[in-house]
Amino acid sequence: MLGILKRIKEKFFHKEPPRISGEVAFRSIFARFRELLNNNNRALEIVADMGEKLSGDYIFDKTYIINSYNELANTIYKVIYNLNIISSNKYIKLYDRFEDINTQLRALIEGKSYTLIEDLVIFMNDLNEAIADVVGNKAARLGEVRNKLNYSTPDGFAIAITAYKRFLDYNELNEKIERLLKLWDAEGEKNTEGISSEIRSLFIKAELPPDLKAEMEKAIHKIAGHKNVLFAVRSSAVGEDSEYSFAGQFESELNVPKDETFNAYKRVLASLFTPRAMTYAYHKGFSPLELSMAVLCLEMIAASVSGVIYTIDPTDPSSNTLLINANWGLGKTVVEGSVSLDRFKISRDPPYPILEQKISSKKKMLLARPEGGTMETEVSANPCLTEEQIKELVEVALKLERYFKKPQDIEWSYDQKGKLYILQIRPLQGITEPSKTSVGISALRDKYQVLLEKNGVIAQRGIAAGKVFVVETDEDIVNFPQGGVLVTRRASPRFGRIMHKVAAILTDIGSPTGHMASLAREFRVPAIVDTRIATQVLKNGMEITIDAEENIVYEGIVKEILDYYLIKESPFEDTREYRLLKQILSRVSPLNLTDPNDPNFYPEGCHTFHDILRFAHEKAVAEIIELHRDKTIWENAPAKKLKTKIPLDLVLIDLGGGLSPEAQKKTTISPQEITALPMQALWKGLSAPGVWQIEPVAVAFKADTNMTSSFQNPSSTPKYLGLNLAVISREYLNLSLRLGYHFNMVDAYMSDNMVDNYIYFRFSGGVTEITRRTRRAQLLTKILEVCDFRVNTKGDLVVARIREISSKDVAERLEMIGRLIGFTRQLDVMLKSDQAIDYYVDQFLSNNWQRH
């Protein structure tokens, strides 16, 4: 497939696009801009479709993965190419980022799994589920808990499966192990103990490859430094903690001194071939040779209390309870069941009351020795968990369950300071799946009130419940509660910073192929976007259940539907195809570049294909806006003078589809002959009755001495000096409008695809002193923010942006901006006090255009 891409590049693309000057150049560049938008949109559609396949409701094969990826890669390459034409090759480095990501993903698709990550040692901060085939499920899931959900885990590192294979090759063990296993199979498992002992002896006697030992030494030093840090050395085999739990089949060693870590590593590798592991694998239908072992080396937690939590009762799934088993000290006594434990049964519903508890005598606990190893000691018979700790455990466990989309078996510890650490997480086994008939939609309607149905579009499938938290401001984002349901006017990638807290998302405005939708899929957060009315219907504190499978929102907690979708099996998630697609999307869909003002918003900061798309779209819009400042572009362009009663002195240049056929033959046209959709909407506001007042306003002139040069129309040329200019097409508008000492600039795109749509509005200037001009800026900001714009102000300068909204919303907001331009003209004269700001804001929002 790399060859196909290369031929496409050679035939159609060049890294040095040709440049043309003048108005012809802008027409050519604008055509590239439209092509970039189309390609950007198509790429996001492909990503959305691939993400949708991971919902578990679809079956797909490798052909689907290959075809989807080929189209995606080619489409993203075209986005990069068009951006560089638009920008005169400012962003050549995007090609390098694309090639880096593409090369890795091509290798992955071709089955070269370990070329993605060739490291022998991988630190906890770099672990995630996408590399489960490299570090094993146990390590991958723990990395997901730490790095995606921001819960505490021990520091440490994983020794990858590549290291295991390197160990076998270096010591020439493959043929020896295979020979012994064939003998074992031929004997019908009769000599399991003997064969197991012989194989494990091969591991213990073997030497670590020098490069592996060196990497382990570096990792140990990075974690421990010169401190006396002890390690837990734990198995993380491929297949472990998946549909086959392998619970207790492999070895883990606790409280291992730094110098003994190397031997502990070999012993854990050897535990692939313990009698119990060999027998377990055999009866599950595969050979031990199919298994590979990664190993986790984690800093030991000086545990005061440890235990296991099941997020549902596997013997009674419909009871809506969690189970906690706990003991003082290290958790080995709990997982081995070697002592009496404290047992708690807790409701899954807030405030999570304890329904049953059994406090045992707990005669002994396991502690870590300072010099290494463990020891037993006597223990208090008092309860080992407080009510506050139980509540914290339940809240964390339910959040993990929501994220992993099925009941979980979680090992945990509290350290001596009372800090909670997650040590291991895996799917809970042995649960009976409920009958589908128990959650009939019609029966649910009779029992629960439906608040929303088929409003909007499902962006990420799933089921969730929680309390509504309406997000309107940046402060709301900071204060967002764990497990809340995010309800907001507009979808925004800004929500990425709290996605790990969110139970579900409902927006009034948004696209299933937008950036926030991709984040929802990445974090597995059920999301319904573009409902139009979510913020009107759903209020802060309401308890609701979101069925993003059927696109229904219920009032209250619907236990029937939560239980069904939680427990139902999704065997396809354990297939090679599913894991491959998940690995691919880990380098495709995560969005790191959420804020254009972030210092990392540059090509080198693009770590995924989604980053490239976000960066390219943002910069393409900025380049189109900036091009209008070039005074030479329009000098020879054919223009039409707009005839209107409003004193605008406006000329229009049509790039195609912006004027009626009859208007093309004229030099002066009427507003009715404008066919550009965004210009029509803006004009409707500009010309609204009562908005435009032409009476002179008395003012004590205190304009800046440099004002004339500061606010000269940047699109003006000698030919159009003194006139205002609008560049239009059927879907596009760039308006440069100077009214006295007020300068307005509007750049907008309005199409049927909301992902492409945006409005950029810029205002500055005024004839009064800076205090009144700043008041007008504050007034504009308040009005624009009510209309969902993101606004930045500095003195009298106002810059507002909105993107990914429907064409209807674009039209409504452009009409509002048209009214706002007319209404605020010379309004700075009237703003004699700060109290006047709110007065005129209310006047405008009440459609009262009178100024007095």
SULDAUR-V331523 format. One record per residue. N is the residue number from 1. RES is the residue in one letter. PHI is phi in whole degrees, 0 to 359 (999 if undefined). PSI is psi in whole degrees, 0 to 359 (999 if undefined). OMEGA is omega as a letter, one per 30 degrees, with the letter a starting at -180 (* if undefined). Layout:
BEGIN
N/RES/PHI/PSI/OMEGA  N/RES/PHI/PSI/OMEGA
END
This chain:
BEGIN
1/M/999/333/l  2/L/299/325/l  3/G/294/322/l  4/I/299/313/a  5/L/298/320/a  6/K/298/318/a  7/R/294/322/l  8/I/297/316/l  9/K/299/315/a  10/E/293/327/a  11/K/278/320/a  12/F/249/336/a  13/F/239/152/l  14/H/222/150/l  15/K/276/357/l  16/E/235/77/a  17/P/298/146/l  18/P/293/148/l  19/R/245/141/l  20/I/234/152/a  21/S/252/162/l  22/G/80/196/a  23/E/298/326/l  24/V/299/322/l  25/A/299/315/a  26/F/295/320/l  27/R/300/318/l  28/S/295/316/l  29/I/294/320/l  30/F/296/323/l  31/A/298/320/l  32/R/294/323/l  33/F/300/314/l  34/R/295/322/l  35/E/294/321/l  36/L/299/316/l  37/L/298/318/l  38/N/296/316/l  39/N/292/320/l  40/N/301/315/a  41/N/295/317/l  42/R/296/320/l  43/A/298/317/l  44/L/294/326/l  45/E/296/319/l  46/I/295/315/l  47/V/299/318/l  48/A/297/318/a  49/D/294/318/l  50/M/296/320/l  51/G/295/322/l  52/E/298/325/a  53/K/297/335/a  54/L/279/1/l  55/S/293/343/a  56/G/95/355/a  57/D/265/1/a  58/Y/231/147/l  59/I/249/134/a  60/F/217/164/l  61/D/240/183/a  62/K/292/331/l  63/T/299/319/l  64/Y/301/315/a  65/I/298/313/a  66/I/297/313/a  67/N/295/317/l  68/S/295/317/a  69/Y/293/318/l  70/N/302/314/l  71/E/295/319/a  72/L/297/312/a  73/A/298/317/l  74/N/295/321/a  75/T/293/318/l  76/I/293/324/l  77/Y/299/319/l  78/K/295/324/l  79/V/300/313/a  80/I/297/317/a  81/Y/298/314/a  82/N/293/324/l  83/L/298/320/a  84/N/287/331/l  85/I/293/314/a  86/I/299/322/a  87/S/259/10/a  88/S/58/44/l  89/N/65/37/l  90/K/288/335/a  91/Y/239/44/l  92/I/302/327/a  93/K/296/343/l  94/L/297/329/l  95/Y/300/318/a  96/D/295/318/l  97/R/296/318/l  98/F/299/312/a  99/E/297/323/l  100/D/296/310/a  101/I/293/316/a  102/N/297/318/a  103/T/299/317/l  104/Q/295/316/a  105/L/288/325/l  106/R/299/316/l  107/A/298/320/l  108/L/297/314/a  109/I/297/325/a  110/E/280/6/l  111/G/92/5/l  112/K/268/67/a  113/S/303/324/a  114/Y/270/0/l  115/T/284/341/l  116/L/295/314/l  117/I/226/106/a  118/E/266/355/a  119/D/299/142/l  120/L/281/329/a  121/V/235/133/a  122/I/229/126/a  123/F/283/158/a  124/M/305/322/a  125/N/294/347/a  126/D/252/6/a  127/L/271/143/l  128/N/199/172/a  129/E/295/335/a  130/A/296/338/a  131/I/250/31/l  132/A/300/327/l  133/D/289/348/a  134/V/259/323/a  135/V/240/1/a  136/G/84/157/a  137/N/295/320/a  138/K/300/310/a  139/A/293/318/a  140/A/297/316/a  141/R/293/320/l  142/L/295/323/l  143/G/296/323/l  144/E/297/318/l  145/V/299/319/a  146/R/284/312/a  147/N/266/334/l  148/K/263/319/a  149/L/259/353/l  150/N/64/30/l  151/Y/268/155/a  152/S/284/134/l  153/T/229/163/l  154/P/297/149/l  155/D/291/157/l  156/G/159/203/a  157/F/204/161/l  158/A/252/139/l  159/I/263/113/a  160/A/289/167/l  161/I/296/333/l  162/T/300/326/l  163/A/292/321/l  164/Y/300/313/l  165/K/294/323/l  166/R/297/319/l  167/F/298/314/l  168/L/297/315/a  169/D/294/317/a  170/Y/299/323/a  171/N/261/6/l  172/E/52/51/a  173/L/264/341/a  174/N/303/308/a  175/E/294/323/a  176/K/295/317/l  177/I/293/316/a  178/E/299/320/l  179/R/297/316/a  180/L/292/322/l  181/L/291/325/l  182/K/296/320/l  183/L/297/317/l  184/W/298/316/a  185/D/295/321/a  186/A/293/329/a  187/E/274/2/l  188/G/65/41/l  189/E/68/15/a  190/K/292/325/a  191/N/247/46/a  192/T/301/314/a  193/E/299/314/a  194/G/293/314/l  195/I/297/317/l  196/S/301/314/a  197/S/297/320/a  198/E/293/319/l  199/I/293/316/a  200/R/295/329/l  201/S/296/326/l  202/L/300/319/l  203/F/293/315/a  204/I/294/324/a  205/K/280/343/a  206/A/288/163/l  207/E/254/147/l  208/L/288/135/l  209/P/304/141/a  210/P/304/320/a  211/D/292/324/l  212/L/292/316/l  213/K/298/320/l  214/A/296/318/l  215/E/294/320/l  216/M/295/319/l  217/E/298/318/l  218/K/297/317/a  219/A/294/317/l  220/I/298/317/l  221/H/295/321/l  222/K/296/322/a  223/I/281/315/a  224/A/264/330/a  225/G/60/230/l  226/H/257/11/l  227/K/279/161/l  228/N/273/69/a  229/V/273/137/l  230/L/250/153/a  231/F/239/149/l  232/A/262/124/a  233/V/252/111/a  234/R/235/146/l  235/S/292/149/l  236/S/210/65/a  237/A/286/152/l  238/V/296/129/a  239/G/97/336/l  240/E/291/143/a  241/D/62/30/l  242/S/245/220/l  243/E/294/337/l  244/Y/253/112/a  245/S/287/328/a  246/F/53/26/a  247/A/301/123/l  248/G/74/5/a  249/Q/277/331/a  250/F/251/164/a  251/E/273/148/l  252/S/225/141/a  253/E/241/134/a  254/L/255/151/l  255/N/56/51/a  256/V/270/126/l  257/P/296/157/a  258/K/307/314/a  259/D/289/341/a  260/E/266/357/a  261/T/300/325/a  262/F/294/317/l  263/N/289/323/l  264/A/298/321/l  265/Y/302/314/a  266/K/296/322/a  267/R/293/323/l  268/V/292/319/l  269/L/303/316/a  270/A/296/336/a  271/S/290/352/l  272/L/303/336/a  273/F/240/30/l  274/T/291/156/l  275/P/305/318/a  276/R/291/323/l  277/A/291/318/l  278/M/297/315/a  279/T/293/317/l  280/Y/302/311/a  281/A/299/317/a  282/Y/301/315/a  283/H/282/348/l  284/K/269/0/l  285/G/97/15/l  286/F/216/161/a  287/S/278/149/l  288/P/302/337/l  289/L/294/338/l  290/E/285/345/a  291/L/272/149/l  292/S/228/148/a  293/M/244/118/l  294/A/263/162/a  295/V/225/135/l  296/L/264/130/l  297/C/247/107/a  298/L/242/141/l  299/E/298/131/a  300/M/295/136/l  301/I/266/128/l  302/A/285/83/a  303/A/285/133/l  304/S/271/326/l  305/V/207/145/a  306/S/219/167/l  307/G/178/192/a  308/V/228/140/l  309/I/235/130/l  310/Y/261/127/a  311/T/285/347/l  312/I/220/164/l  313/D/279/110/a  314/P/295/339/l  315/T/275/344/a  316/D/211/71/a  317/P/301/333/a  318/S/278/0/a  319/S/282/350/l  320/N/60/45/a  321/T/228/159/l  322/L/250/156/l  323/L/239/134/l  324/I/235/129/l  325/N/246/135/a  326/A/211/156/l  327/N/210/160/l  328/W/295/151/l  329/G/81/210/a  330/L/288/158/a  331/G/276/357/a  332/K/300/324/l  333/T/294/332/a  334/V/283/311/a  335/V/289/333/l  336/E/273/346/a  337/G/64/32/a  338/S/272/351/a  339/V/221/167/l  340/S/290/143/a  341/L/234/160/l  342/D/282/134/a  343/R/234/135/a  344/F/229/138/l  345/K/245/122/a  346/I/235/143/l  347/S/293/143/l  348/R/281/354/a  349/D/263/137/l  350/P/303/146/g  351/P/273/28/l  352/Y/61/59/l  353/P/293/149/l  354/I/281/117/a  355/L/273/323/l  356/E/216/149/l  357/Q/210/144/l  358/K/230/111/a  359/I/264/115/a  360/S/270/174/l  361/S/287/335/l  362/K/47/74/a  363/K/287/335/a  364/K/213/158/l  365/M/222/164/a  366/L/253/130/l  367/L/237/158/l  368/A/273/132/l  369/R/282/142/l  370/P/301/329/a  371/E/269/0/a  372/G/115/156/a  373/G/80/181/a  374/T/231/164/l  375/M/214/151/l  376/E/266/147/l  377/T/212/161/l  378/E/291/158/a  379/V/218/156/l  380/S/289/146/l  381/A/275/359/l  382/N/294/158/l  383/P/304/136/a  384/C/269/355/l  385/L/233/140/l  386/T/273/166/l  387/E/298/324/l  388/E/294/320/l  389/Q/293/320/l  390/I/298/317/l  391/K/297/318/l  392/E/297/316/l  393/L/301/316/a  394/V/295/314/a  395/E/299/316/l  396/V/294/315/a  397/A/298/318/a  398/L/292/326/l  399/K/294/318/l  400/L/296/320/l  401/E/298/317/l  402/R/298/320/a  403/Y/291/316/a  404/F/274/356/l  405/K/65/24/l  406/K/196/161/a  407/P/302/145/a  408/Q/237/151/l  409/D/248/111/a  410/I/238/128/l  411/E/263/140/a  412/W/212/164/l  413/S/213/149/l  414/Y/257/133/l  415/D/278/184/a  416/Q/295/340/l  417/K/264/4/l  418/G/85/18/l  419/K/269/134/a  420/L/274/133/l  421/Y/237/136/l  422/I/269/127/a  423/L/257/329/a  424/Q/197/149/l  425/I/213/134/l  426/R/210/161/l  427/P/297/138/l  428/L/286/131/a  429/Q/262/162/l  430/G/76/34/a  431/I/255/135/l  432/T/279/128/a  433/E/285/135/a  434/P/285/167/l  435/S/281/138/l  436/K/299/330/a  437/T/295/344/a  438/S/286/352/a  439/V/233/43/l  440/G/299/135/a  441/I/299/318/a  442/S/297/321/l  443/A/294/323/l  444/L/294/324/l  445/R/299/323/a  446/D/291/334/a  447/K/261/328/a  448/Y/233/145/l  449/Q/283/131/l  450/V/273/122/a  451/L/268/321/l  452/L/220/139/l  453/E/215/124/l  454/K/57/26/l  455/N/270/117/l  456/G/88/194/a  457/V/232/138/l  458/I/287/122/l  459/A/263/328/l  460/Q/214/125/a  461/R/285/158/l  462/G/147/177/l  463/I/233/139/l  464/A/205/162/l  465/A/213/153/l  466/G/167/188/l  467/K/267/138/l  468/V/293/135/l  469/F/229/111/a  470/V/277/123/a  471/V/258/119/l  472/E/240/331/a  473/T/230/169/l  474/D/298/328/l  475/E/296/324/l  476/D/297/323/l  477/I/297/316/a  478/V/298/323/a  479/N/266/11/a  480/F/296/131/a  481/P/277/153/l  482/Q/299/129/l  483/G/80/10/l  484/G/282/160/l  485/V/264/116/a  486/L/280/117/l  487/V/241/128/a  488/T/207/161/l  489/R/293/309/a  490/R/236/140/l  491/A/294/142/a  492/S/208/139/l  493/P/293/349/l  494/R/300/336/a  495/F/287/354/l  496/G/303/328/a  497/R/290/341/l  498/I/243/9/a  499/M/301/330/l  500/H/291/345/l  501/K/265/342/a  502/V/275/132/l  503/A/278/321/a  504/A/197/166/a  505/I/229/136/l  506/L/225/126/a  507/T/236/152/l  508/D/287/319/a  509/I/233/138/l  510/G/162/168/a  511/S/234/142/l  512/P/291/348/l  513/T/252/10/l  514/G/281/176/a  515/H/293/319/a  516/M/294/324/l  517/A/298/321/l  518/S/296/321/l  519/L/295/320/l  520/A/299/319/l  521/R/292/322/l  522/E/298/319/a  523/F/265/4/l  524/R/59/39/l  525/V/263/117/l  526/P/306/134/a  527/A/215/134/l  528/I/236/121/a  529/V/245/162/l  530/D/62/39/l  531/T/286/340/a  532/R/74/330/a  533/I/230/9/a  534/A/303/316/a  535/T/288/342/l  536/Q/277/325/a  537/V/271/323/a  538/L/257/125/a  539/K/244/157/a  540/N/309/133/l  541/G/90/347/l  542/M/295/136/l  543/E/272/126/a  544/I/221/161/l  545/T/240/129/a  546/I/254/117/l  547/D/259/91/l  548/A/272/20/l  549/E/265/318/a  550/E/255/357/a  551/N/63/55/l  552/I/226/141/l  553/V/242/124/a  554/Y/255/151/l  555/E/280/136/l  556/G/88/182/a  557/I/262/114/a  558/V/265/92/a  559/K/296/325/a  560/E/302/313/a  561/I/284/326/l  562/L/296/316/a  563/D/294/318/a  564/Y/297/308/a  565/Y/288/337/l  566/L/288/320/a  567/I/266/339/a  568/K/299/143/a  569/E/278/147/l  570/S/229/73/a  571/P/298/336/a  572/F/295/338/a  573/E/294/344/a  574/D/261/8/l  575/T/278/161/l  576/R/298/321/a  577/E/297/317/l  578/Y/297/314/a  579/R/295/323/l  580/L/296/314/l  581/L/297/323/l  582/K/295/320/l  583/Q/296/318/l  584/I/298/313/a  585/L/294/339/l  586/S/294/338/l  587/R/254/5/a  588/V/249/307/a  589/S/267/334/l  590/P/303/141/a  591/L/245/112/l  592/N/263/332/a  593/L/265/86/a  594/T/261/340/a  595/D/236/114/l  596/P/300/340/l  597/N/272/357/a  598/D/290/140/l  599/P/301/337/a  600/N/274/6/a  601/F/278/77/l  602/Y/207/168/a  603/P/305/319/a  604/E/295/342/l  605/G/276/0/a  606/C/275/109/a  607/H/255/351/a  608/T/222/167/l  609/F/298/324/l  610/H/297/320/l  611/D/302/317/a  612/I/299/316/a  613/L/296/315/l  614/R/298/313/a  615/F/298/313/a  616/A/296/318/l  617/H/296/314/a  618/E/298/315/a  619/K/288/328/l  620/A/296/315/l  621/V/299/316/l  622/A/298/321/a  623/E/293/319/l  624/I/297/317/l  625/I/297/316/a  626/E/293/327/a  627/L/300/331/a  628/H/291/349/l  629/R/279/349/a  630/D/286/114/a  631/K/287/347/a  632/T/268/346/a  633/I/298/316/a  634/W/260/7/a  635/E/302/321/a  636/N/250/13/a  637/A/282/141/l  638/P/291/130/a  639/A/232/156/l  640/K/240/133/l  641/K/274/132/l  642/L/273/122/l  643/K/267/119/a  644/T/203/157/l  645/K/288/339/l  646/I/280/130/a  647/P/283/74/a  648/L/263/333/a  649/D/51/54/a  650/L/257/131/l  651/V/247/151/a  652/L/237/139/l  653/I/242/122/a  654/D/263/122/l  655/L/273/353/l  656/G/135/116/l  657/G/85/3/a  658/G/270/345/l  659/L/229/155/l  660/S/291/157/l  661/P/304/323/a  662/E/295/324/a  663/A/292/336/a  664/Q/297/336/a  665/K/270/355/a  666/K/253/165/l  667/T/256/337/l  668/T/234/132/a  669/I/232/167/l  670/S/256/162/l  671/P/302/330/a  672/Q/292/343/a  673/E/268/3/l  674/I/277/125/l  675/T/249/358/l  676/A/293/120/a  677/L/300/312/l  678/P/293/326/l  679/M/291/322/l  680/Q/303/314/a  681/A/295/316/l  682/L/296/318/a  683/W/295/325/l  684/K/301/323/l  685/G/284/317/a  686/L/301/323/a  687/S/262/9/l  688/A/300/140/a  689/P/303/131/l  690/G/88/349/a  691/V/284/318/a  692/W/265/115/l  693/Q/247/127/a  694/I/253/2/l  695/E/293/140/l  696/P/292/149/l  697/V/246/129/l  698/A/290/133/a  699/V/210/142/l  700/A/279/108/a  701/F/291/119/l  702/K/223/35/a  703/A/292/155/l  704/D/295/148/a  705/T/296/333/a  706/N/265/13/a  707/M/295/320/a  708/T/300/313/l  709/S/288/329/a  710/S/292/327/a  711/F/247/19/l  712/Q/296/137/a  713/N/305/116/a  714/P/292/346/l  715/S/267/356/a  716/S/289/147/l  717/T/233/171/l  718/P/307/325/a  719/K/294/323/a  720/Y/249/18/a  721/L/301/131/a  722/G/90/351/l  723/L/254/159/l  724/N/262/156/a  725/L/229/135/l  726/A/235/124/l  727/V/258/125/a  728/I/225/157/l  729/S/217/186/a  730/R/303/322/a  731/E/246/359/a  732/Y/233/149/l  733/L/214/131/l  734/N/231/113/a  735/L/245/125/l  736/S/247/114/a  737/L/229/109/l  738/R/255/123/l  739/L/240/97/a  740/G/65/241/l  741/Y/257/18/l  742/H/252/132/l  743/F/240/125/l  744/N/243/141/l  745/M/224/127/l  746/V/234/128/l  747/D/232/125/a  748/A/213/149/l  749/Y/230/133/a  750/M/221/107/a  751/S/222/181/l  752/D/286/344/a  753/N/259/111/a  754/M/294/336/l  755/V/298/328/a  756/D/280/338/a  757/N/282/144/l  758/Y/198/163/l  759/I/224/133/l  760/Y/240/126/a  761/F/231/132/a  762/R/228/133/l  763/F/224/141/l  764/S/202/165/l  765/G/104/190/a  766/G/139/164/a  767/V/257/348/a  768/T/268/184/l  769/E/290/167/a  770/I/298/330/a  771/T/298/313/a  772/R/289/324/l  773/R/295/325/l  774/T/292/324/l  775/R/298/320/l  776/R/295/323/l  777/A/299/320/l  778/Q/295/320/l  779/L/299/312/l  780/L/301/318/a  781/T/299/314/a  782/K/298/318/a  783/I/292/316/a  784/L/294/321/l  785/E/293/326/l  786/V/300/328/a  787/C/266/20/l  788/D/78/12/l  789/F/283/148/l  790/R/270/123/a  791/V/237/135/l  792/N/239/137/l  793/T/231/150/l  794/K/209/107/a  795/G/63/237/a  796/D/265/6/a  797/L/270/131/l  798/V/234/127/l  799/V/234/122/a  800/A/234/142/a  801/R/222/147/l  802/I/211/144/a  803/R/212/167/l  804/E/55/55/l  805/I/233/161/a  806/S/290/163/l  807/S/299/324/l  808/K/298/318/l  809/D/291/324/l  810/V/299/313/a  811/A/299/315/a  812/E/297/320/a  813/R/284/326/l  814/L/293/322/l  815/E/298/318/l  816/M/298/316/l  817/I/297/321/l  818/G/301/313/l  819/R/297/321/a  820/L/295/321/l  821/I/299/314/l  822/G/292/317/a  823/F/293/321/a  824/T/269/358/l  825/R/298/120/a  826/Q/65/12/a  827/L/291/339/l  828/D/302/332/l  829/V/297/327/a  830/M/277/345/a  831/L/273/75/a  832/K/276/347/l  833/S/210/165/l  834/D/295/330/l  835/Q/296/333/a  836/A/292/337/a  837/I/299/306/a  838/D/295/327/l  839/Y/299/311/a  840/Y/285/333/l  841/V/298/313/l  842/D/297/321/l  843/Q/301/313/a  844/F/295/312/a  845/L/292/343/l  846/S/265/10/a  847/N/60/32/l  848/N/253/107/a  849/W/269/0/a  850/Q/288/137/l  851/R/240/120/a  852/H/207/999/*
END
